[in-house]
């Protein structure tokens, strides 16, 4: 029976205890990733508009 209890506890994971400094750094890292992603999206949009040219609105429907 003791071996069964050991097996059941083997998969339990203790929740991490974050310090304020770790939370602050994680938030800053997430913001940096978000800004980089937004910049990448804007870059794709601008490149697409430039490649399509200014007459994209004058196409036949």
C-alpha positions as CSV (number, residue, x, y, z in Angstrom):
1,X,0.0,0.0,0.0
2,X,2.9,2.3,0.7
3,X,4.1,1.8,-2.8
4,X,0.7,2.8,-4.2
5,X,0.8,6.1,-2.2
6,X,4.3,6.8,-3.5
7,X,3.1,6.2,-7.1
8,X,0.2,8.6,-6.7
9,X,2.3,11.4,-5.3
10,X,4.9,11.0,-8.0
11,X,2.9,13.1,-10.5
12,X,2.0,15.9,-8.1
13,X,3.7,19.2,-8.8
14,X,4.2,21.9,-6.3
15,X,3.1,25.3,-7.5
16,X,6.0,27.8,-7.9
17,X,6.3,30.7,-5.5
18,X,7.2,33.8,-7.5
19,X,9.0,36.7,-5.9
20,X,8.0,40.2,-6.7
21,X,11.2,40.7,-8.8
22,X,10.4,37.6,-10.8
23,X,6.8,38.7,-11.5
24,X,8.1,42.2,-12.5
25,X,10.7,40.7,-14.9
26,X,8.2,38.3,-16.4
27,X,5.7,41.2,-17.0
28,X,8.5,43.2,-18.7
29,X,9.5,40.3,-20.8
30,X,5.9,39.7,-21.9
31,X,5.5,43.4,-22.8
32,X,8.7,43.3,-24.8
33,X,7.4,40.3,-26.7
34,X,4.0,41.9,-27.3
35,X,5.7,45.1,-28.7
36,X,7.9,43.0,-30.9
37,X,4.9,41.1,-32.3
38,X,2.9,44.3,-32.9
39,X,5.9,45.8,-34.7
40,X,6.2,42.7,-36.8
41,X,2.5,42.8,-37.7
42,X,2.8,46.5,-38.7
43,X,5.9,45.7,-40.8
44,X,4.0,43.0,-42.7
45,X,1.0,45.4,-43.2
46,X,3.3,48.2,-44.5
47,X,5.2,45.9,-46.8
48,X,1.9,44.5,-48.2
49,X,0.5,47.9,-48.9
50,X,3.7,49.1,-50.6
51,X,3.8,46.0,-52.8
52,X,0.2,46.3,-53.8
53,X,0.7,50.0,-54.6
54,X,-1.6,53.0,-54.3
55,X,-4.1,51.7,-56.8
56,X,-5.4,48.9,-54.6
57,X,-8.6,50.8,-54.0
58,X,-9.3,51.3,-57.7
59,X,-9.6,47.7,-58.7
60,X,-12.7,46.3,-60.3
61,X,-15.1,44.6,-57.9
